[in-house]
């Protein structure tokens, strides 16, 4: 029994040294700053992509409407919600990462 407890204490001592080798607060603040600087450009990119998606959808829907194809309203809903999803991705990621 004494052998097991001393072995267990030795294992805890060995593993406690690796726990102290974790990155510090300065490194975490630097990573947060890097994430904040690149995130706003990513949020702007989602808005630009949503605009391009909306323009492509509008052209596609107008073409189908002028050709007399049916079920154009389903395509309108699909393109609208695709652009709406892209617009909402920016704030969602902002809340998710806490920025």
HUTA-V884390 format. One record per residue. N is the residue number from 1. RES is the residue in one small letter. PHI is phi in degrees with one decimal (999 if undefined). BURIAL is + if it has 24 or more other C-alpha atoms within 12 Angstrom, else -. D_CENTER is the distance of its C-alpha to the mean C-alpha in whole Angstrom. Layout:
# HUTA-V884390
[[N RES PHI BURIAL D_CENTER] [N RES PHI BURIAL D_CENTER]]
This chain:
# HUTA-V884390
[[1 x 999 - 52] [2 x -67.5 - 52] [3 x -64.3 - 50] [4 x -66.6 - 47] [5 x -67.8 - 47] [6 x -70.5 - 47] [7 x -66.6 - 45] [8 x -66.0 - 42] [9 x -64.5 - 43] [10 x -66.5 - 42] [11 x -64.6 - 39] [12 x -62.7 - 38] [13 x -65.5 - 39] [14 x -67.5 - 37] [15 x -78.7 - 34] [16 x -70.7 - 34] [17 x -67.7 - 34] [18 x -74.3 - 31] [19 x -70.6 - 29] [20 x -79.0 - 30] [21 x -92.1 - 29] [22 x -77.6 - 25] [23 x -63.8 - 24] [24 x -89.7 - 25] [25 x -69.7 - 23] [26 x -63.2 - 24] [27 x -67.8 - 21] [28 x -67.4 - 19] [29 x -65.5 - 19] [30 x -66.5 - 19] [31 x -65.3 - 16] [32 x -65.4 - 15] [33 x -63.7 - 16] [34 x -64.5 - 15] [35 x -66.0 - 11] [36 x -65.9 - 13] [37 x -70.5 - 15] [38 x -90.6 - 12] [39 x -70.9 + 9] [40 x -66.2 - 12] [41 x -69.2 - 13] [42 x -70.0 - 9] [43 x -66.5 + 10] [44 x -64.7 - 13] [45 x -65.3 - 13] [46 x -66.3 + 11] [47 x -68.9 + 14] [48 x -65.8 - 16] [49 x -63.2 + 15] [50 x -65.9 + 16] [51 x -64.8 - 19] [52 x -64.9 - 20] [53 x -64.0 + 19] [54 x -65.9 + 21] [55 x -66.0 - 24] [56 x -62.7 - 24] [57 x -65.2 + 24] [58 x -64.4 - 27] [59 x -65.5 - 29] [60 x -63.5 - 29] [61 x -67.7 + 30] [62 x -62.6 - 33] [63 x -61.9 - 34] [64 x -65.3 - 34] [65 x -68.0 - 36] [66 x -70.1 - 38] [67 x -80.5 - 39] [68 x 80.3 - 40] [69 x -76.1 - 37] [70 x -89.9 - 37] [71 x 62.6 - 33] [72 x -72.2 - 32] [73 x -65.1 - 31] [74 x -68.4 - 28] [75 x -69.1 + 27] [76 x -60.2 + 26] [77 x -63.8 - 24] [78 x -64.1 - 22] [79 x -68.0 + 22] [80 x -62.8 + 21] [81 x -71.5 - 19] [82 x -66.6 + 17] [83 x -67.8 + 17] [84 x -63.2 - 16] [85 x -62.3 - 13] [86 x -65.2 + 12] [87 x -66.7 + 13] [88 x -77.1 - 11] [89 x -66.1 - 8] [90 x -61.4 + 8] [91 x -63.5 - 10] [92 x -62.9 - 8] [93 x -67.2 - 5] [94 x -64.6 - 8] [95 x -70.6 - 10] [96 x -62.6 - 7] [97 x -88.4 - 8] [98 x 69.6 - 11] [99 x -105.2 - 12]]
